[in-house]
Amino acid sequence: MDDAEQGLQYPGRWAAEAPNRAAIVMAESGQTMTFAELDAEANRISRLLQGLGIGPGDHVAFCLENRIEFLALAWGAHYAGSYYTAISSRLTADEIAYIVDDCGARVFVTSPYKADDVAEIMAATPVVEARFSIGGPVEDHACFEDAVAAQAVEPLPDRTEGWTCCTPRAPQVVPRVSSRHCREWRSARPTRSQ
């Protein structure tokens, strides 16, 4: 099934049609990212994640304030086929750690905004294999920008779907399967007459 059939509106599609159109504009700073830049950055991020062994069924979590890199990170995780969870930077260290641990994230990305909480989050999330910081150093976190810049810009040969959503009741992550998986499940389940 091609992108048009699925109705996907991913950055790569818009990068091909309008590469210089602004995809993101940060209101406060005026900083912009075009669709071509967003798609290229998402491709690099997906390659970084793949190089870390992250793929379909794996989980990436990120806790960032409003940053221009946010959507590139989300799309990069999406392109790699992984689930991703965006965590509010307004939560406490305990709440962040709970969500990271509950979703089983193997990669965690944050920024200096949460630097004071990092030690507590790290202690409570031993399953995380790779930790990165965007926008400046954070103790025991690799520089995300350097790791991403070292990756090729070409898209992964087989982009897969994956996403998560959070429920409003409590800090809990509920993985959702792709529409392709739903169709496969529906066609495989028994009918009432069976």
Phi and psi in degrees as GROMACS dihedral restraints (atoms count N, CA, C in turn):
[ dihedral_restraints ]
;  ai    aj    ak    al  type     phi  dphi    fc
    3     4     5     6     1   -85.3    20    10
    4     5     6     7     1   173.5    20    10
    6     7     8     9     1   -60.5    20    10
    7     8     9    10     1   -38.1    20    10
    9    10    11    12     1   -64.6    20    10
   10    11    12    13     1   -40.6    20    10
   12    13    14    15     1   -64.1    20    10
   13    14    15    16     1   -37.0    20    10
   15    16    17    18     1   -80.6    20    10
   16    17    18    19     1   -14.1    20    10
   18    19    20    21     1    72.9    20    10
   19    20    21    22     1    23.2    20    10
   21    22    23    24     1   -73.2    20    10
   22    23    24    25     1   138.4    20    10
   24    25    26    27     1  -118.5    20    10
   25    26    27    28     1    53.0    20    10
   27    28    29    30     1   -81.0    20    10
   28    29    30    31     1   160.0    20    10
   30    31    32    33     1   -57.0    20    10
   31    32    33    34     1   -34.0    20    10
   33    34    35    36     1   -61.2    20    10
   34    35    36    37     1   -35.7    20    10
   36    37    38    39     1   -64.2    20    10
   37    38    39    40     1   -47.1    20    10
   39    40    41    42     1   -73.2    20    10
   40    41    42    43     1   -28.5    20    10
   42    43    44    45     1   -63.9    20    10
   43    44    45    46     1   -33.8    20    10
   45    46    47    48     1   -74.5    20    10
   46    47    48    49     1   -36.2    20    10
   48    49    50    51     1   -85.5    20    10
   49    50    51    52     1   -39.5    20    10
   51    52    53    54     1  -145.4    20    10
   52    53    54    55     1    68.1    20    10
   54    55    56    57     1   -58.7    20    10
   55    56    57    58     1   -30.7    20    10
   57    58    59    60     1   -95.6    20    10
   58    59    60    61     1     2.3    20    10
   60    61    62    63     1   -73.2    20    10
   61    62    63    64     1   140.2    20    10
   63    64    65    66     1   -67.0    20    10
   64    65    66    67     1   124.1    20    10
   66    67    68    69     1   -91.9    20    10
   67    68    69    70     1   -35.4    20    10
   69    70    71    72     1  -136.2    20    10
   70    71    72    73     1   134.5    20    10
   72    73    74    75     1  -130.8    20    10
   73    74    75    76     1   119.9    20    10
   75    76    77    78     1   -83.5    20    10
   76    77    78    79     1   114.3    20    10
   78    79    80    81     1   -59.3    20    10
   79    80    81    82     1   -44.1    20    10
   81    82    83    84     1   -68.3    20    10
   82    83    84    85     1   -44.0    20    10
   84    85    86    87     1   -97.9    20    10
   85    86    87    88     1   -20.4    20    10
   87    88    89    90     1    80.4    20    10
   88    89    90    91     1     1.1    20    10
   90    91    92    93     1   -62.8    20    10
   91    92    93    94     1   138.8    20    10
   93    94    95    96     1  -127.5    20    10
   94    95    96    97     1   159.2    20    10
   96    97    98    99     1  -138.5    20    10
   97    98    99   100     1   127.1    20    10
   99   100   101   102     1   -79.0    20    10
  100   101   102   103     1   168.3    20    10
  102   103   104   105     1   -62.4    20    10
  103   104   105   106     1   -37.8    20    10
  105   106   107   108     1   -63.7    20    10
  106   107   108   109     1   -42.6    20    10
  108   109   110   111     1   -66.8    20    10
  109   110   111   112     1   -41.6    20    10
  111   112   113   114     1   -62.4    20    10
  112   113   114   115     1   -46.5    20    10
  114   115   116   117     1   -65.0    20    10
  115   116   117   118     1   -42.7    20    10
  117   118   119   120     1   -62.3    20    10
  118   119   120   121     1   -44.1    20    10
  120   121   122   123     1   -65.8    20    10
  121   122   123   124     1   -41.5    20    10
  123   124   125   126     1   -63.2    20    10
  124   125   126   127     1   -38.2    20    10
  126   127   128   129     1   -62.7    20    10
  127   128   129   130     1   -45.2    20    10
  129   130   131   132     1   -61.7    20    10
  130   131   132   133     1   -42.8    20    10
  132   133   134   135     1   -63.9    20    10
  133   134   135   136     1   -41.7    20    10
  135   136   137   138     1   -62.7    20    10
  136   137   138   139     1   -37.4    20    10
  138   139   140   141     1   -68.9    20    10
  139   140   141   142     1   -38.3    20    10
  141   142   143   144     1   -60.5    20    10
  142   143   144   145     1   -48.3    20    10
  144   145   146   147     1   -62.0    20    10
  145   146   147   148     1   -43.5    20    10
  147   148   149   150     1   -60.6    20    10
  148   149   150   151     1   -40.8    20    10
  150   151   152   153     1   -63.6    20    10
  151   152   153   154     1   -25.6    20    10
  153   154   155   156     1   -85.9    20    10
  154   155   156   157     1     1.2    20    10
  156   157   158   159     1    86.4    20    10
  157   158   159   160     1    14.1    20    10
  159   160   161   162     1   -89.1    20    10
  160   161   162   163     1   130.2    20    10
  162   163   164   165     1  -154.9    20    10
  163   164   165   166     1  -160.4    20    10
  165   166   167   168     1   -53.2    20    10
  166   167   168   169     1   131.2    20    10
  168   169   170   171     1    91.5    20    10
  169   170   171   172     1   -16.5    20    10
  171   172   173   174     1   -85.5    20    10
  172   173   174   175     1   168.6    20    10
  174   175   176   177     1  -130.2    20    10
  175   176   177   178     1   137.8    20    10
  177   178   179   180     1  -120.9    20    10
  178   179   180   181     1   134.2    20    10
  180   181   182   183     1  -122.4    20    10
  181   182   183   184     1   143.8    20    10
  183   184   185   186     1  -141.4    20    10
  184   185   186   187     1   140.3    20    10
  186   187   188   189     1  -125.5    20    10
  187   188   189   190     1   100.8    20    10
  189   190   191   192     1  -133.7    20    10
  190   191   192   193     1   148.1    20    10
  192   193   194   195     1   -73.1    20    10
  193   194   195   196     1  -177.8    20    10
  195   196   197   198     1   -63.4    20    10
  196   197   198   199     1   111.4    20    10
  198   199   200   201     1  -136.3    20    10
  199   200   201   202     1   149.6    20    10
  201   202   203   204     1   -65.8    20    10
  202   203   204   205     1   -25.6    20    10
  204   205   206   207     1   -74.0    20    10
  205   206   207   208     1   -12.9    20    10
  207   208   209   210     1   -53.0    20    10
  208   209   210   211     1   -53.7    20    10
  210   211   212   213     1   -69.4    20    10
  211   212   213   214     1   -34.2    20    10
  213   214   215   216     1   -62.6    20    10
  214   215   216   217     1   -39.6    20    10
  216   217   218   219     1   -65.4    20    10
  217   218   219   220     1   -44.9    20    10
  219   220   221   222     1   -62.6    20    10
  220   221   222   223     1   -46.0    20    10
  222   223   224   225     1   -68.7    20    10
  223   224   225   226     1   -34.7    20    10
  225   226   227   228     1   -62.3    20    10
  226   227   228   229     1   -43.2    20    10
  228   229   230   231     1   -63.9    20    10
  229   230   231   232     1   -41.6    20    10
  231   232   233   234     1   -60.9    20    10
  232   233   234   235     1   -47.9    20    10
  234   235   236   237     1   -60.5    20    10
  235   236   237   238     1   -33.4    20    10
  237   238   239   240     1   -76.3    20    10
  238   239   240   241     1    -9.2    20    10
  240   241   242   243     1    86.8    20    10
  241   242   243   244     1     6.0    20    10
  243   244   245   246     1   -89.3    20    10
  244   245   246   247     1   162.1    20    10
  246   247   248   249     1   -77.5    20    10
  247   248   249   250     1   151.7    20    10
  249   250   251   252     1  -140.8    20    10
  250   251   252   253     1   148.1    20    10
  252   253   254   255     1  -128.7    20    10
  253   254   255   256     1   120.0    20    10
  255   256   257   258     1   -91.9    20    10
  256   257   258   259     1   123.9    20    10
  258   259   260   261     1  -109.9    20    10
  259   260   261   262     1   133.2    20    10
  261   262   263   264     1   -59.7    20    10
  262   263   264   265     1   132.6    20    10
  264   265   266   267     1   -73.6    20    10
  265   266   267   268     1    -5.5    20    10
  267   268   269   270     1   -87.0    20    10
  268   269   270   271     1    -8.1    20    10
  270   271   272   273     1   -76.2    20    10
  271   272   273   274     1   160.6    20    10
  273   274   275   276     1   -77.6    20    10
  274   275   276   277     1   166.9    20    10
  276   277   278   279     1   -58.7    20    10
  277   278   279   280     1   -42.1    20    10
  279   280   281   282     1   -61.0    20    10
  280   281   282   283     1   -43.3    20    10
  282   283   284   285     1   -67.2    20    10
  283   284   285   286     1   -41.9    20    10
  285   286   287   288     1   -62.9    20    10
  286   287   288   289     1   -47.5    20    10
  288   289   290   291     1   -60.5    20    10
  289   290   291   292     1   -40.5    20    10
  291   292   293   294     1   -59.2    20    10
  292   293   294   295     1   -47.3    20    10
  294   295   296   297     1   -65.9    20    10
  295   296   297   298     1   -45.5    20    10
  297   298   299   300     1   -59.6    20    10
  298   299   300   301     1   -45.2    20    10
  300   301   302   303     1   -68.2    20    10
  301   302   303   304     1   -42.9    20    10
  303   304   305   306     1   -64.2    20    10
  304   305   306   307     1   -38.0    20    10
  306   307   308   309     1   -82.8    20    10
  307   308   309   310     1   -10.6    20    10
  309   310   311   312     1    73.0    20    10
  310   311   312   313     1    31.5    20    10
  312   313   314   315     1   -59.8    20    10
  313   314   315   316     1   132.8    20    10
  315   316   317   318     1   -95.0    20    10
  316   317   318   319     1   -18.5    20    10
  318   319   320   321     1  -128.2    20    10
  319   320   321   322     1   136.9    20    10
  321   322   323   324     1  -130.1    20    10
  322   323   324   325     1   131.5    20    10
  324   325   326   327     1  -123.6    20    10
  325   326   327   328     1   133.0    20    10
  327   328   329   330     1  -142.9    20    10
  328   329   330   331     1  -167.3    20    10
  330   331   332   333     1  -140.1    20    10
  331   332   333   334     1   172.4    20    10
  333   334   335   336     1   -58.0    20    10
  334   335   336   337     1   -18.1    20    10
  336   337   338   339     1   -56.6    20    10
  337   338   339   340     1   -33.0    20    10
  339   340   341   342     1  -105.6    20    10
  340   341   342   343     1    16.0    20    10
  342   343   344   345     1   -55.8    20    10
  343   344   345   346     1   -35.9    20    10
  345   346   347   348     1   -67.3    20    10
  346   347   348   349     1   -21.0    20    10
  348   349   350   351     1  -100.3    20    10
  349   350   351   352     1    -6.6    20    10
  351   352   353   354     1   -58.8    20    10
  352   353   354   355     1   -46.1    20    10
  354   355   356   357     1   -59.2    20    10
  355   356   357   358     1   -43.7    20    10
  357   358   359   360     1   -66.9    20    10
  358   359   360   361     1   -41.6    20    10
  360   361   362   363     1   -64.1    20    10
  361   362   363   364     1   -44.5    20    10
  363   364   365   366     1   -62.3    20    10
  364   365   366   367     1   -41.9    20    10
  366   367   368   369     1   -63.5    20    10
  367   368   369   370     1   -31.6    20    10
  369   370   371   372     1   -93.5    20    10
  370   371   372   373     1    -0.8    20    10
  372   373   374   375     1  -131.6    20    10
  373   374   375   376     1    64.6    20    10
  375   376   377   378     1   -67.6    20    10
  376   377   378   379     1   -17.2    20    10
  378   379   380   381     1   -72.5    20    10
  379   380   381   382     1   -19.5    20    10
  381   382   383   384     1   -67.7    20    10
  382   383   384   385     1   126.1    20    10
  384   385   386   387     1   -96.5    20    10
  385   386   387   388     1   -29.1    20    10
  387   388   389   390     1  -135.9    20    10
  388   389   390   391     1   132.3    20    10
  390   391   392   393     1  -125.8    20    10
  391   392   393   394     1   133.7    20    10
  393   394   395   396     1  -130.7    20    10
  394   395   396   397     1   154.5    20    10
  396   397   398   399     1  -123.0    20    10
  397   398   399   400     1   135.3    20    10
  399   400   401   402     1  -106.5    20    10
  400   401   402   403     1   133.1    20    10
  402   403   404   405     1    88.6    20    10
  403   404   405   406     1    10.2    20    10
  405   406   407   408     1   147.2    20    10
  406   407   408   409     1   167.4    20    10
  408   409   410   411     1   -72.0    20    10
  409   410   411   412     1   142.9    20    10
  411   412   413   414     1  -134.6    20    10
  412   413   414   415     1   134.9    20    10
  414   415   416   417     1   -51.5    20    10
  415   416   417   418     1   131.8    20    10
  417   418   419   420     1    61.2    20    10
  418   419   420   421     1    23.2    20    10
  420   421   422   423     1  -122.0    20    10
  421   422   423   424     1   133.0    20    10
  423   424   425   426     1   -72.8    20    10
  424   425   426   427     1   156.2    20    10
  426   427   428   429     1   -73.9    20    10
  427   428   429   430     1   114.3    20    10
  429   430   431   432     1   -63.3    20    10
  430   431   432   433     1   -44.0    20    10
  432   433   434   435     1   -59.4    20    10
  433   434   435   436     1   -43.6    20    10
  435   436   437   438     1   -64.9    20    10
  436   437   438   439     1   -42.9    20    10
  438   439   440   441     1   -64.1    20    10
  439   440   441   442     1   -39.7    20    10
  441   442   443   444     1   -71.2    20    10
  442   443   444   445     1   -42.7    20    10
  444   445   446   447     1   -60.9    20    10
  445   446   447   448     1   -25.7    20    10
  447   448   449   450     1   -78.7    20    10
  448   449   450   451     1    -4.1    20    10
  450   451   452   453     1   -95.0    20    10
  451   452   453   454     1   155.2    20    10
  453   454   455   456     1   -70.8    20    10
  454   455   456   457     1   152.0    20    10
  456   457   458   459     1   -89.2    20    10
  457   458   459   460     1   -13.9    20    10
  459   460   461   462     1   -65.9    20    10
  460   461   462   463     1   144.4    20    10
  462   463   464   465     1   -64.6    20    10
  463   464   465   466     1   153.3    20    10
  465   466   467   468     1   -61.1    20    10
  466   467   468   469     1   146.7    20    10
  468   469   470   471     1   -63.8    20    10
  469   470   471   472     1   -28.3    20    10
  471   472   473   474     1  -134.7    20    10
  472   473   474   475     1    89.1    20    10
  474   475   476   477     1   -74.8    20    10
  475   476   477   478     1   135.9    20    10
  477   478   479   480     1  -121.4    20    10
  478   479   480   481     1   164.8    20    10
  480   481   482   483     1   -91.2    20    10
  481   482   483   484     1   152.4    20    10
  483   484   485   486     1  -179.3    20    10
  484   485   486   487     1   141.1    20    10
  486   487   488   489     1  -163.5    20    10
  487   488   489   490     1   170.3    20    10
  489   490   491   492     1  -136.3    20    10
  490   491   492   493     1   166.4    20    10
  492   493   494   495     1  -140.4    20    10
  493   494   495   496     1   157.2    20    10
  495   496   497   498     1  -105.9    20    10
  496   497   498   499     1   142.5    20    10
  498   499   500   501     1   -85.8    20    10
  499   500   501   502     1   151.9    20    10
  501   502   503   504     1   -80.2    20    10
  502   503   504   505     1   -12.1    20    10
  504   505   506   507     1   -68.9    20    10
  505   506   507   508     1   -46.9    20    10
  507   508   509   510     1  -154.6    20    10
  508   509   510   511     1   167.4    20    10
  510   511   512   513     1   -68.9    20    10
  511   512   513   514     1    90.4    20    10
  513   514   515   516     1  -139.0    20    10
  514   515   516   517     1   140.6    20    10
  516   517   518   519     1  -108.7    20    10
  517   518   519   520     1   131.8    20    10
  519   520   521   522     1  -117.5    20    10
  520   521   522   523     1   103.6    20    10
  522   523   524   525     1   -64.2    20    10
  523   524   525   526     1   141.2    20    10
  525   526   527   528     1  -116.4    20    10
  526   527   528   529     1   145.4    20    10
  528   529   530   531     1   -92.7    20    10
  529   530   531   532     1   161.9    20    10
  531   532   533   534     1   -72.8    20    10
  532   533   534   535     1   163.3    20    10
  534   535   536   537     1   -61.5    20    10
  535   536   537   538     1   -32.6    20    10
  537   538   539   540     1   -61.8    20    10
  538   539   540   541     1   -44.6    20    10
  540   541   542   543     1   -65.3    20    10
  541   542   543   544     1   -36.6    20    10
  543   544   545   546     1   -63.0    20    10
  544   545   546   547     1   -42.7    20    10
  546   547   548   549     1   -62.8    20    10
  547   548   549   550     1   -41.9    20    10
  549   550   551   552     1   -63.5    20    10
  550   551   552   553     1   -41.3    20    10
  552   553   554   555     1   -65.2    20    10
  553   554   555   556     1   -45.3    20    10
  555   556   557   558     1   -60.8    20    10
  556   557   558   559     1   -40.5    20    10
  558   559   560   561     1   -73.4    20    10
  559   560   561   562     1   -20.1    20    10
  561   562   563   564     1   -94.2    20    10
  562   563   564   565     1   -18.9    20    10
  564   565   566   567     1   -76.4    20    10
  565   566   567   568     1   147.5    20    10
  567   568   569   570     1   -70.4    20    10
  568   569   570   571     1   153.2    20    10
  570   571   572   573     1   -86.2    20    10
  571   572   573   574     1   170.9    20    10
  573   574   575   576     1   -63.7    20    10
  574   575   576   577     1   -28.0    20    10
  576   577   578   579     1   -78.9    20    10
  577   578   579   580     1   -11.0    20    10
